């Protein structure tokens, strides 16, 4: 007998398990960032890198729109400043020389020019401060909330935040020919709380922003319903 025939046949080796790459390993769903309101597209294409310190975005929350006032709201103030400068110029170059000649008052023109120059500088400072205050009033719309920044002076600012869950109604007021020509108006958001309304005057494209806020609100409620239905 051939000795090789008495040897047991080697045991078959089990098939090797395929190795999985790190990309194939499913991630922990707890560690994944939730996708919130994905069907809401940002209205403003360019968002600022730094928001107001009171605007804290939660995990998965995104900025949808930043609403600032229409430029026409500051035009009236600039127009009043221009008229005042024109009156001061007319006083300095036309009326003042004749008064000096008629009453023979020495050094009147010099004092008058200094005073008019001081008034002009003061007017420019007032216009600059008013411009800063005007543009600091804004709304920040995110996928979860609405934040209203109200600036009444350089050192007086109020920040109010509203959750999309508490939003009840959005309305737009456009009264007069100029709001329709330049497409601005008053945008109002009503809630059920003590502060029943969020109001921003001179809002550009108010109807477009109103639809965007309602879209965010509906997406927020739909996401909330999906989470409740998925809960065991």
PyMOL commands that set and color helices and strands:
alter all, ss='L'
color gray80, all
select helices_A, chain A and resi 3-6+72-103+108-136+164-166+177-182+206-230
alter helices_A, ss='H'
color red, helices_A
select strands_A, chain A and resi 63-68+138-142+145-153+156-163+167-173+184-191+197-204
alter strands_A, ss='S'
color yellow, strands_A
deselect
rebuild
show_as cartoon
